Amino acid sequence: MNKPLHVKFLQISTTTSSQEDAERIALTLIEKRLAACVQIVAPVQSVYRWKGNIETAQEWLCLIKTTDDLFQQVSQTIRAIHPYETPEIVATPIIDGSPDYLCWIQDSTNANTPE
């Protein structure tokens, strides 16, 4: 594994209304090497305001591990396949972590890293 040098890491979250949608997003991001890992957490109960109404929904939460320089590509990919009109796409910086894990994220999202 390469040592991460000046790489910023992110955890991006998005929610979907079905396990199938969450799995499709996860597999697409992994296949395109835009994410090292996508954890699918379910079910989660969401309460939110949408078009003037308070709504509740059971959703599947995707936690996407990636690098800062891939955020725009991850966001565009999610938007292209997400069924929601306005999908959640929220990035949280990973300010520290296990060096081996961060190296793994870097290597897993680098198209030049051998399989």
C-alpha positions in Angstrom: 0.0 0.0 0.0 1.1 3.5 -0.7 1.5 6.0 2.1 -1.2 8.7 1.8 0.4 12.0 1.0 -1.6 15.2 1.1 -4.8 13.2 0.4 -8.0 14.4 2.0 -10.5 11.7 2.8 -14.3 11.9 2.9 -17.3 10.0 4.1 -20.3 10.8 1.9 -23.8 9.9 2.9 -26.9 9.4 0.8 -30.2 7.7 1.6 -32.5 5.7 -0.6 -36.0 4.3 -0.3 -35.0 0.7 -1.1 -32.2 -1.8 -0.5 -32.0 -2.3 -4.3 -31.3 1.4 -4.9 -28.7 1.4 -2.2 -27.0 -1.6 -3.6 -27.1 -0.2 -7.1 -25.4 3.0 -5.9 -22.8 1.1 -3.9 -21.9 -1.3 -6.7 -21.7 1.5 -9.3 -19.3 3.6 -7.1 -17.1 0.6 -6.3 -17.0 -0.6 -10.0 -16.0 2.9 -11.1 -13.3 3.1 -8.3 -15.0 6.2 -7.0 -15.3 4.7 -3.5 -13.3 2.2 -1.5 -16.2 1.0 0.5 -19.9 1.7 0.8 -21.7 0.5 3.9 -25.4 0.1 3.7 -27.2 0.7 7.0 -30.9 -0.1 7.3 -33.4 0.5 8.1 -33.2 4.1 9.3 -36.2 6.2 10.1 -36.1 9.7 8.5 -38.3 12.6 9.5 -38.1 15.6 7.2 -40.0 18.5 5.6 -40.7 18.1 1.9 -42.7 20.5 -0.2 -44.4 22.0 2.8 -45.3 18.7 4.5 -43.6 16.8 7.3 -42.8 13.3 6.1 -41.5 10.1 7.6 -39.8 7.3 5.7 -37.9 4.1 6.2 -34.6 4.5 4.2 -31.3 2.8 3.5 -28.3 4.9 4.4 -25.1 4.6 2.3 -21.9 5.6 3.9 -19.3 6.1 1.1 -15.6 6.2 1.8 -13.6 8.1 -0.8 -11.2 10.9 -1.4 -11.9 14.7 -1.6 -10.7 14.9 -5.2 -13.4 12.4 -6.3 -16.4 14.2 -4.6 -17.7 15.8 -7.8 -17.6 12.5 -9.7 -19.3 10.6 -6.8 -21.9 13.3 -6.6 -22.6 13.2 -10.4 -22.8 9.4 -10.4 -25.2 9.4 -7.5 -27.4 12.0 -9.1 -27.4 10.0 -12.4 -28.8 6.8 -10.8 -30.6 8.0 -7.7 -34.4 7.9 -7.9 -35.0 10.9 -5.6 -35.7 14.3 -7.1 -33.3 15.9 -4.5 -31.0 13.1 -3.1 -29.0 13.6 0.0 -25.3 14.0 -0.9 -23.4 15.2 2.2 -19.7 14.9 2.6 -18.0 14.8 6.0 -14.2 15.1 6.1 -12.3 12.3 7.7 -9.9 14.3 9.8 -7.9 11.3 11.0 -7.9 7.5 10.9 -5.8 4.4 10.9 -3.0 5.0 8.4 -3.4 1.5 6.9 -7.2 2.1 6.4 -6.6 5.5 4.8 -3.9 4.0 2.5 -6.5 1.4 1.5 -9.0 4.0 0.6 -6.4 5.8 -1.5 -5.3 2.7 -3.3 -8.9 1.4 -3.8 -9.9 4.6 -5.5 -6.8 5.0 -7.6 -7.4 3.6 -11.2 -3.6 3.1 -11.5 -3.4 0.7 -8.6 -3.2 -2.9 -9.7 -6.0 -5.2 -8.6 
